[in-house]
């Protein structure tokens, strides 16, 4: 079991991991998708660099720095976080890890979709969390929008709830998945229609699929996705934390862009520092009991 697992390898996650490891915590950093930092061509307003540095270079150097101080890093997609007997369990596409604390540092991504009608029906048949809202679709026909491992994880949450599930890949390759009440459709989607709530999906070939709910699970899970499933307080897709970077769930911290506010490296590094130090305190206090 790890003392802390950091999810995310941007400035906040790497900083949190380094402070936790230097506090003698058994630390793991898991990262998968690219950081928003990599999209920055030039960084000229961060301390310590005589000349501008690219975001991609800074991101890569951060991961190397963590590895050089002995932190274990894994490039794997996290698909689920669960409560465990002595803490938490993190499931990736390849492995399963147990930890006493979690530090979420996944940035601000939201698995939204540009398909016409999706944003219009949010809260009226369009959901971003199967474990949160699945109950409302008991014995109904629903769809999961996505084609990756995260979409399959959401589908699994719905199998014993919904009457029928249709995985909509929207032109992407069909994933390997078999279940009696699951169908896969790869056609490109034109729009989502309904009146007061979602009623049907219209494909580009003008065929239709009648459904009562859509669960958006494109790409990989975001910080707010995991937060909602765990019951962590979220406001406008930003994780709510106190001045110690603690969420409302004991042993879970968040830092960096996923907490909102100023989207700057300096802010992420500061919050990562606090999260790492607070994780140390939490683990040490628990070990005394």
PyMOL commands that set and color helices and strands:
alter all, ss='L'
color gray80, all
select helices_A, chain A and resi 11-22+36-39+55-68+130-137+149-158+223-230+256-259+265-288
alter helices_A, ss='H'
color red, helices_A
select strands_A, chain A and resi 2-7+27-31+72-75+78-84+87-92+96-104+126-127+141-145+164-168+182-185+189-194+198-203+208-210+213-216+234-235+238-239+252-254
alter strands_A, ss='S'
color yellow, strands_A
deselect
rebuild
show_as cartoon
